[in-house]
Amino acid sequence: MTGSPDEGWPAVFLDRDGTLMRDVDYCGDPKDVEVFPEAADALARLKKSGYKLVIVTNQSGIGRGYFSEAEYRAVEAEFLRQLGDGLIDASYHCADVPTSSSIRRKPGPGMIFEAQRTQRIDLRRSFLIGDKASDIGCGRNASVRTILVQTGSGASQINCGADWIARDIAHAVDIVLTQQR
């Protein structure tokens, strides 16, 4: 699969907590980061197939004052270190609290639309993988295909309107690679 600056690149938008790493409520400490063992190999398969990989993550712990932007950045750095170099093309986070009317906070599509502009992404050929109904809502609101993983919160949210349900990130990648268009 290829893209070009004229047509845009296909992308897989990825939730972080519960999808690529163990979900820790309001993760503000790098010591709590535990990337799922299958994540790096799964994402490498997507990269090899020509997808841009973009993290879109709600981080209301910043907005609630549970941790700072700098602490979030330290967690993100540890996450990327454990995942391995060169896999993630961009990362977007929203610090807004759930009661805000922010279009950036999932299920709003703002982070995806921002990535579309800055990363030259073709949403028609893109996917979102996440473990919560808000992730799936975000993907649907941006008109990308959605996959709910049953890691994190996903096992309890199977009726959220996802296009597919996957056991974990490796299974979700299998689905993406069989649906290429």
Number of C-alpha atoms within 10 A of each C-alpha: 14 10 17 11 10 8 11 18 23 26 28 26 28 24 25 23 26 22 25 30 23 17 19 14 9 15 21 23 16 16 10 16 21 17 22 18 14 15 19 19 16 18 23 18 16 20 19 11 14 15 24 23 24 24 21 28 22 23 23 18 20 21 15 14 10 12 17 15 15 11 16 21 14 16 19 19 14 19 20 17 11 17 22 14 9 10 19 17 13 14 17 18 18 20 20 20 16 14 7 9 10 16 15 23 26 27 21 20 21 20 25 25 16 14 19 19 11 10 17 19 25 19 20 15 19 24 25 30 31 36 31 28 21 17 29 27 21 26 27 20 15 22 15 22 21 26 28 31 28 22 23 19 18 22 16 13 18 18 11 15 15 23 13 15 23 22 13 25 30 21 16 22 22 14 15 21 14 8 11 12 10
